[in-house]
Amino acid sequence: MQRNSALDLLRVAAIFAVIWLHVSAVAVIPGAALERPGWLIADLLAAFSRWSVPAFVLLSGALLLDRPLHADPRAFYRKRARRILLPLLFWTVLYILWIFLNQRSIDFTPLWQPILQGRAYYHLWFLYMTTCLSLAAPGISWLLSRIRPAWQPLLAVVLLAGGMADVVWRRVTGTPDPYFITQWIPYTGYFILGGWLMQRKPRYSPGVYATIFVLASLLTAAGAAGLLAAGRGLRWDLAFEYFSPPVALAALAAFRGCQSLQSTALEKHASRLRKLANLSFGVYLVHPIFLDLALKFGLRVEAAPLLLIPLASIILFALSLGLAAALAAHPLTRQLI
């Protein structure tokens, strides 16, 4: 596929939003209460970041499903293994050591459970999930080749709805999260939609998609506050789940909005966007280190969320980008990101 600056822009925006998501989570999740000073502001700001993770899966589908992967799965697996396996192993071990450095001890008995759930550290679940999704990609490609294109979005919606139903059931019953070997399945919905949408031109202007994005994010914030106010057994953060309809709509609006941008408007920024997009994986992998250090040295985002969520996100993004660039500059460490 020819390099697409609109997708590079989406990747850069999404990785910044991921950092925003983790920073805002510090202010919105612990001790959630409507009457807590600043909570509604933190809820609103957090809602505008939830689209980022689904957007990355949409991007994966857009970039991988543009060709028949099932025609030569062996070549595909060789290429993906070089890209994913070493970072997966290295960063899993590094973050286990990071836990030791922070806690001065590791209890390996409960540690196996989060590893099997793909959560050796809180952000690594995405790496485990996308690894499994990559393993399934040739099979998904084969399946889609046998389904009429008009039916593919319906299959995607069914998968996403099933993912949301599973999340609700687990929250209501207190069932633990699934192991990572099955966690990828509902995300296939986003993966399929990314490939399907990439083959079709957007119908509306960027302004329309931006409006949809804002409204969907506001609905996410309102849903979280409404569930918290209702307090009838459903957890308020269900509104923040990646399969929540408003979150899915915001991710799709961001994806289509970037697609709808005029290529001529992005041409003069293409080189810079490409460099930043190439570092996004590294930024994702390293940014919790800087967030942990900031929290350890006294960052209290909840004290002034309107100021500190944007400010901390920008600073952490810059630091993570710098470290990722340093790692990418050396041939040995480049393989880790």
C-alpha positions in Angstrom: 0.0 0.0 0.0 1.2 3.5 -0.9 2.0 5.6 2.2 -1.2 7.4 3.3 -0.6 10.7 5.2 -4.2 10.7 6.5 -3.6 7.4 8.2 -0.3 8.7 9.6 -2.1 11.7 11.0 -4.7 9.4 12.6 -2.0 7.3 14.1 -0.2 10.3 15.6 -3.5 11.7 17.0 -4.4 8.3 18.4 -1.2 7.8 20.2 -1.4 11.2 21.8 -5.0 10.4 22.8 -3.8 7.1 24.4 -1.5 9.1 26.7 -4.3 11.5 27.4 -6.5 8.4 28.2 -4.0 7.1 30.8 -3.4 10.5 32.3 -7.1 11.3 32.6 -7.8 7.8 34.1 -5.7 8.8 37.1 -8.2 11.7 37.7 -11.5 10.0 36.8 -11.3 6.3 37.9 -10.1 6.2 41.5 -12.9 7.3 43.9 -15.3 8.3 41.1 -18.1 10.5 42.5 -20.2 13.2 41.0 -19.7 15.4 44.0 -16.0 15.1 44.0 -14.5 18.4 42.9 -13.3 18.3 39.3 -14.7 14.8 38.6 -17.1 15.9 35.9 -14.4 17.9 34.1 -12.1 14.8 34.3 -15.0 12.6 33.0 -15.5 15.0 30.1 -11.8 15.2 29.2 -11.4 11.4 29.5 -14.3 10.8 27.2 -12.5 12.5 24.4 -9.7 9.9 24.5 -11.6 6.6 24.5 -11.7 6.5 20.7 -8.0 6.0 20.4 -7.7 2.3 21.1 -10.4 1.2 18.6 -8.9 3.6 16.1 -5.6 1.7 16.2 -7.5 -1.6 15.4 -9.3 0.2 12.6 -5.9 1.2 11.3 -4.6 -2.3 11.4 -7.6 -3.5 9.4 -7.1 -0.7 6.9 -3.4 -1.5 6.4 -3.6 -5.3 6.4 -6.9 -6.2 4.7 -6.0 -4.4 1.5 -4.6 -7.6 0.1 -5.4 -11.3 0.3 -3.3 -12.4 3.3 -4.6 -15.9 3.0 -2.8 -16.3 -0.4 0.6 -16.5 1.3 0.1 -16.7 5.1 3.7 -17.9 5.7 5.2 -14.8 4.3 2.8 -12.7 6.3 3.6 -14.5 9.6 7.4 -14.1 9.0 7.0 -10.4 8.5 4.7 -9.9 11.5 6.9 -12.1 13.8 9.9 -9.9 13.2 7.7 -6.9 14.0 5.9 -8.1 17.1 7.5 -11.1 18.9 10.7 -9.5 20.2 8.9 -6.3 21.5 6.3 -8.5 23.1 8.9 -10.6 25.0 11.2 -7.7 25.8 8.6 -5.2 27.2 6.8 -8.0 29.2 10.1 -8.7 31.0 11.0 -5.1 31.3 7.7 -4.1 32.9 7.9 -7.1 35.3 11.3 -5.7 36.4 9.7 -2.2 36.6 7.1 -3.6 39.0 10.0 -4.9 41.1 11.8 -1.5 41.1 8.6 0.2 42.2 7.5 -2.4 44.8 10.8 -4.0 45.7 9.1 -7.4 45.5 7.2 -9.5 43.0 4.7 -12.2 44.1 5.0 -14.6 41.1 1.9 -16.5 42.1 -0.7 -13.8 41.1 1.6 -12.5 38.4 0.8 -15.4 36.1 -2.8 -14.4 36.0 -2.3 -10.9 34.5 0.2 -12.3 32.1 -2.3 -14.9 30.9 -4.8 -12.1 30.6 -2.2 -10.1 28.6 -1.8 -7.5 31.4 1.7 -8.0 32.6 1.4 -4.2 32.7 -1.7 -2.2 32.3 -1.1 -1.1 28.7 0.5 -4.3 27.3 -2.9 -6.0 26.9 -3.1 -4.2 23.5 0.2 -5.8 22.3 -1.0 -9.3 23.3 -4.4 -8.7 21.7 -2.9 -7.4 18.4 -0.5 -10.3 18.3 -3.4 -12.8 18.4 -5.3 -10.7 15.9 -2.3 -10.9 13.6 -2.2 -14.6 13.9 -5.9 -14.7 12.9 -5.5 -12.1 10.1 -5.0 -14.6 7.2 -8.0 -16.6 8.4 -10.1 -13.4 8.6 -8.9 -12.5 5.1 -10.0 -15.9 3.8 -13.4 -15.5 5.5 -14.0 -12.1 4.1 -13.1 -13.3 0.6 -16.2 -15.6 0.9 -18.6 -13.0 2.3 -20.2 -10.4 0.1 -18.8 -6.9 0.9 -22.3 -5.6 1.7 -22.5 -8.2 4.6 -19.1 -7.5 6.1 -20.2 -4.4 8.2 -23.0 -6.5 9.6 -20.6 -9.2 10.7 -18.4 -6.4 12.3 -21.3 -4.9 14.2 -22.4 -8.4 15.5 -18.8 -8.9 16.8 -18.7 -5.5 18.5 -22.1 -6.0 20.0 -21.0 -9.4 21.3 -18.0 -7.8 22.8 -20.1 -5.2 24.6 -22.5 -7.8 25.8 -19.6 -9.9 27.2 -18.2 -6.9 29.0 -21.6 -6.1 30.6 -22.0 -9.7 31.7 -18.5 -9.8 33.2 -19.1 -6.6 35.1 -22.5 -7.7 36.4 -21.4 -11.2 37.5 -17.8 -10.3 38.6 -16.3 -12.7 36.1 -12.6 -12.2 35.5 -11.3 -10.8 32.2 -10.7 -13.5 29.5 -7.2 -14.8 28.7 -5.5 -13.0 25.9 -5.9 -15.9 23.5 -9.6 -15.1 23.2 -9.5 -11.4 24.0 -8.9 -10.4 20.4 -12.1 -11.9 19.0 -14.6 -9.0 19.5 -11.9 -6.6 18.2 -12.1 -8.3 14.9 -15.2 -6.1 14.4 -13.0 -3.0 14.3 -10.4 -4.8 12.2 -13.0 -5.8 9.5 -14.5 -2.3 9.5 -11.1 -0.7 9.0 -10.5 -2.8 5.9 -14.0 -2.3 4.6 -14.0 1.5 5.1 -10.5 1.8 3.5 -12.0 0.6 0.2 -14.7 3.3 0.2 -14.5 7.1 0.0 -16.0 9.1 2.8 -19.4 10.6 1.9 -19.2 13.7 4.1 -16.8 16.6 4.8 -14.3 16.7 7.6 -16.5 19.1 9.5 -19.4 16.6 9.6 -17.2 13.9 10.9 -15.7 16.3 13.5 -19.2 17.1 14.7 -20.1 13.4 15.0 -16.8 12.9 16.9 -17.6 15.6 19.4 -21.2 14.6 19.9 -20.2 10.9 20.4 -17.5 11.9 23.0 -20.0 14.1 24.8 -22.4 11.2 24.9 -19.7 9.0 26.3 -19.1 11.5 29.1 -22.9 11.9 29.8 -23.3 8.1 29.8 -20.5 7.7 32.4 -22.0 10.4 34.6 -25.5 9.1 34.2 -24.6 5.5 35.1 -22.7 6.8 38.1 -25.7 8.9 39.2 -28.1 6.0 38.7 -26.0 3.6 40.8 -28.2 0.6 40.0 -25.6 -2.2 39.8 -24.1 -1.2 36.5 -20.6 0.2 36.7 -20.3 3.8 35.5 -17.2 3.0 33.4 -19.2 0.7 31.1 -19.7 4.0 29.1 -15.9 4.1 28.6 -15.6 0.6 27.3 -14.1 0.3 23.8 -17.2 -1.5 22.5 -19.6 1.1 23.9 -21.6 2.5 20.9 -20.6 6.2 21.5 -16.9 5.2 21.8 -17.2 3.1 18.6 -18.9 6.0 16.8 -16.2 8.5 17.9 -13.5 6.1 16.6 -15.3 5.6 13.3 -15.8 9.4 12.9 -12.1 10.0 13.6 -11.1 7.4 11.0 -13.5 8.7 8.4 -12.6 12.3 9.2 -8.9 11.7 8.5 -9.8 9.9 5.3 -11.9 12.8 4.2 -9.1 15.3 4.4 -7.7 16.6 1.1 -4.4 14.9 0.3 -3.0 18.3 -0.9 -3.6 19.7 2.5 -1.4 17.0 4.1 1.4 16.9 1.4 3.6 19.6 3.0 3.4 17.7 6.3 3.8 14.2 4.9 7.4 13.7 5.9 6.9 14.9 9.4 3.8 12.8 9.9 5.5 9.7 8.6 8.4 10.1 11.1 6.0 10.7 14.0 3.7 7.8 12.9 6.7 5.5 12.7 7.5 6.3 16.4 3.9 5.7 17.6 4.5 2.1 18.6 7.6 3.1 20.6 5.7 5.9 22.3 2.9 3.4 23.3 5.5 1.0 24.8 7.5 3.5 26.9 5.0 6.2 28.0 3.9 4.4 31.2 7.4 4.8 32.6 7.2 8.6 32.4 3.6 8.6 33.8 4.7 6.3 36.7 7.6 8.6 37.5 5.4 11.7 37.4 2.9 10.1 39.8 5.7 8.9 42.0 7.1 12.4 42.3 3.8 14.0 43.2 1.7 14.6 40.1 -1.9 14.9 41.2 -4.0 15.2 38.1 -7.2 15.2 40.0 -6.3 18.4 41.8 -6.8 20.5 38.6 -7.9 18.2 35.8 -8.7 21.0 33.3 -5.1 22.2 33.5 -3.1 19.1 34.4 -4.6 16.5 32.0 -3.7 18.5 28.8 -0.4 19.7 30.3 0.8 16.4 31.6 -0.3 14.7 28.4 1.8 17.0 26.2 4.8 16.7 28.4 4.6 12.9 28.6 4.1 12.7 24.9 7.2 14.8 24.2 9.3 12.7 26.6 8.0 9.4 25.2 8.6 10.6 21.7 12.2 11.6 22.6 12.9 8.1 24.1 11.3 6.3 21.2 13.3 8.4 18.7 16.5 7.5 20.7 15.7 3.8 20.6 14.9 4.0 16.9 18.2 5.7 16.2 20.2 2.6 17.1 20.0 -0.6 15.0 19.9 -2.9 18.0 17.2 -1.1 20.0 15.2 -0.2 16.9 13.9 -3.8 16.8 12.3 -3.3 20.2 9.9 -0.6 19.0 
